Amino acid sequence: VESNTWTSQDSAGALNSNLKLPMPGYRIRSDGTVSSEGSYGYYWSGSVNGYYARNLYFYSSAVRPNYNKYRANGFSVRCLKN
């Protein structure tokens, strides 16, 4: 897991990693607005199960893999070239 290589398991580790992950927040399903921009980083994984998908999120003090979030939340996607 990429986050295991971070110097710290928080937002500073995410920004200092080779991926340079920003903290984009997420889209609220009910009205489509963006919430927590600059406070949380939410990213989809490649695993999808119907309306749900796995994701990774981080905030100022921790990084956590998450499961079964609605795909309609509009989390960010980080594309990497092979």
VOVO-479650 format. One record per residue (C-alpha): chain; x, y, z. Coordinates in nm, 3 decimals. Layout:
# residues N
<site><marro>A</marro><c1>X</c1><c2>Y</c2><c3>Z</c3></site>
...
***
This chain:
# residues 82
<site><marro>A</marro><c1>0.000</c1><c2>0.000</c2><c3>0.000</c3></site>
<site><marro>A</marro><c1>0.136</c1><c2>0.341</c2><c3>-0.100</c3></site>
<site><marro>A</marro><c1>0.050</c1><c2>0.497</c2><c3>0.235</c3></site>
<site><marro>A</marro><c1>0.284</c1><c2>0.251</c2><c3>0.411</c3></site>
<site><marro>A</marro><c1>0.578</c1><c2>0.428</c2><c3>0.245</c3></site>
<site><marro>A</marro><c1>0.483</c1><c2>0.773</c2><c3>0.378</c3></site>
<site><marro>A</marro><c1>0.711</c1><c2>0.939</c2><c3>0.631</c3></site>
<site><marro>A</marro><c1>0.405</c1><c2>0.996</c2><c3>0.854</c3></site>
<site><marro>A</marro><c1>0.052</c1><c2>0.856</c2><c3>0.840</c3></site>
<site><marro>A</marro><c1>-0.126</c1><c2>1.191</c2><c3>0.802</c3></site>
<site><marro>A</marro><c1>-0.179</c1><c2>1.476</c2><c3>0.555</c3></site>
<site><marro>A</marro><c1>0.190</c1><c2>1.577</c2><c3>0.572</c3></site>
<site><marro>A</marro><c1>0.292</c1><c2>1.224</c2><c3>0.474</c3></site>
<site><marro>A</marro><c1>0.046</c1><c2>1.230</c2><c3>0.182</c3></site>
<site><marro>A</marro><c1>0.180</c1><c2>1.559</c2><c3>0.050</c3></site>
<site><marro>A</marro><c1>0.543</c1><c2>1.456</c2><c3>0.091</c3></site>
<site><marro>A</marro><c1>0.497</c1><c2>1.121</c2><c3>-0.085</c3></site>
<site><marro>A</marro><c1>0.591</c1><c2>1.067</c2><c3>-0.448</c3></site>
<site><marro>A</marro><c1>0.220</c1><c2>1.085</c2><c3>-0.538</c3></site>
<site><marro>A</marro><c1>0.178</c1><c2>1.439</c2><c3>-0.394</c3></site>
<site><marro>A</marro><c1>-0.184</c1><c2>1.376</c2><c3>-0.295</c3></site>
<site><marro>A</marro><c1>-0.387</c1><c2>1.693</c2><c3>-0.235</c3></site>
<site><marro>A</marro><c1>-0.680</c1><c2>1.712</c2><c3>0.009</c3></site>
<site><marro>A</marro><c1>-0.972</c1><c2>1.762</c2><c3>-0.232</c3></site>
<site><marro>A</marro><c1>-1.266</c1><c2>1.682</c2><c3>-0.002</c3></site>
<site><marro>A</marro><c1>-1.568</c1><c2>1.496</c2><c3>-0.142</c3></site>
<site><marro>A</marro><c1>-1.901</c1><c2>1.556</c2><c3>-0.313</c3></site>
<site><marro>A</marro><c1>-2.215</c1><c2>1.529</c2><c3>-0.099</c3></site>
<site><marro>A</marro><c1>-2.469</c1><c2>1.296</c2><c3>-0.263</c3></site>
<site><marro>A</marro><c1>-2.782</c1><c2>1.486</c2><c3>-0.164</c3></site>
<site><marro>A</marro><c1>-2.706</c1><c2>1.820</c2><c3>-0.330</c3></site>
<site><marro>A</marro><c1>-2.378</c1><c2>1.779</c2><c3>-0.520</c3></site>
<site><marro>A</marro><c1>-2.179</c1><c2>2.039</c2><c3>-0.324</c3></site>
<site><marro>A</marro><c1>-1.816</c1><c2>1.979</c2><c3>-0.230</c3></site>
<site><marro>A</marro><c1>-1.748</c1><c2>1.933</c2><c3>0.141</c3></site>
<site><marro>A</marro><c1>-1.431</c1><c2>1.938</c2><c3>0.354</c3></site>
<site><marro>A</marro><c1>-1.211</c1><c2>2.065</c2><c3>0.072</c3></site>
<site><marro>A</marro><c1>-0.861</c1><c2>2.110</c2><c3>0.211</c3></site>
<site><marro>A</marro><c1>-0.945</c1><c2>1.908</c2><c3>0.523</c3></site>
<site><marro>A</marro><c1>-0.978</c1><c2>1.551</c2><c3>0.396</c3></site>
<site><marro>A</marro><c1>-0.837</c1><c2>1.357</c2><c3>0.103</c3></site>
<site><marro>A</marro><c1>-1.065</c1><c2>1.088</c2><c3>-0.042</c3></site>
<site><marro>A</marro><c1>-0.950</c1><c2>0.865</c2><c3>-0.329</c3></site>
<site><marro>A</marro><c1>-1.120</c1><c2>0.570</c2><c3>-0.496</c3></site>
<site><marro>A</marro><c1>-0.949</c1><c2>0.236</c2><c3>-0.527</c3></site>
<site><marro>A</marro><c1>-1.004</c1><c2>0.008</c2><c3>-0.823</c3></site>
<site><marro>A</marro><c1>-1.248</c1><c2>-0.216</c2><c3>-0.634</c3></site>
<site><marro>A</marro><c1>-1.617</c1><c2>-0.167</c2><c3>-0.718</c3></site>
<site><marro>A</marro><c1>-1.920</c1><c2>-0.356</c2><c3>-0.588</c3></site>
<site><marro>A</marro><c1>-2.247</c1><c2>-0.225</c2><c3>-0.731</c3></site>
<site><marro>A</marro><c1>-2.331</c1><c2>0.114</c2><c3>-0.577</c3></site>
<site><marro>A</marro><c1>-2.028</c1><c2>0.091</c2><c3>-0.347</c3></site>
<site><marro>A</marro><c1>-1.651</c1><c2>0.109</c2><c3>-0.386</c3></site>
<site><marro>A</marro><c1>-1.343</c1><c2>0.094</c2><c3>-0.165</c3></site>
<site><marro>A</marro><c1>-1.146</c1><c2>0.408</c2><c3>-0.098</c3></site>
<site><marro>A</marro><c1>-0.853</c1><c2>0.557</c2><c3>0.090</c3></site>
<site><marro>A</marro><c1>-0.898</c1><c2>0.868</c2><c3>0.296</c3></site>
<site><marro>A</marro><c1>-0.666</c1><c2>1.080</c2><c3>0.503</c3></site>
<site><marro>A</marro><c1>-0.695</c1><c2>1.387</c2><c3>0.720</c3></site>
<site><marro>A</marro><c1>-0.461</c1><c2>1.593</c2><c3>0.935</c3></site>
<site><marro>A</marro><c1>-0.371</c1><c2>1.311</c2><c3>1.175</c3></site>
<site><marro>A</marro><c1>-0.434</c1><c2>0.972</c2><c3>1.010</c3></site>
<site><marro>A</marro><c1>-0.467</c1><c2>0.762</c2><c3>0.694</c3></site>
<site><marro>A</marro><c1>-0.739</c1><c2>0.499</c2><c3>0.668</c3></site>
<site><marro>A</marro><c1>-0.851</c1><c2>0.251</c2><c3>0.404</c3></site>
<site><marro>A</marro><c1>-1.230</c1><c2>0.257</c2><c3>0.386</c3></site>
<site><marro>A</marro><c1>-1.487</c1><c2>0.021</c2><c3>0.244</c3></site>
<site><marro>A</marro><c1>-1.837</c1><c2>0.040</c2><c3>0.099</c3></site>
<site><marro>A</marro><c1>-1.876</c1><c2>0.410</c2><c3>0.032</c3></site>
<site><marro>A</marro><c1>-2.137</c1><c2>0.514</c2><c3>-0.221</c3></site>
<site><marro>A</marro><c1>-1.982</c1><c2>0.575</c2><c3>-0.562</c3></site>
<site><marro>A</marro><c1>-2.206</c1><c2>0.882</c2><c3>-0.597</c3></site>
<site><marro>A</marro><c1>-1.987</c1><c2>1.062</c2><c3>-0.339</c3></site>
<site><marro>A</marro><c1>-1.758</c1><c2>1.175</c2><c3>-0.621</c3></site>
<site><marro>A</marro><c1>-1.421</c1><c2>1.108</c2><c3>-0.455</c3></site>
<site><marro>A</marro><c1>-1.103</c1><c2>1.187</c2><c3>-0.647</c3></site>
<site><marro>A</marro><c1>-0.917</c1><c2>0.947</c2><c3>-0.875</c3></site>
<site><marro>A</marro><c1>-0.540</c1><c2>0.946</c2><c3>-0.906</c3></site>
<site><marro>A</marro><c1>-0.432</c1><c2>0.814</c2><c3>-1.246</c3></site>
<site><marro>A</marro><c1>-0.085</c1><c2>0.668</c2><c3>-1.289</c3></site>
<site><marro>A</marro><c1>0.088</c1><c2>0.585</c2><c3>-1.615</c3></site>
<site><marro>A</marro><c1>0.234</c1><c2>0.233</c2><c3>-1.626</c3></site>
***
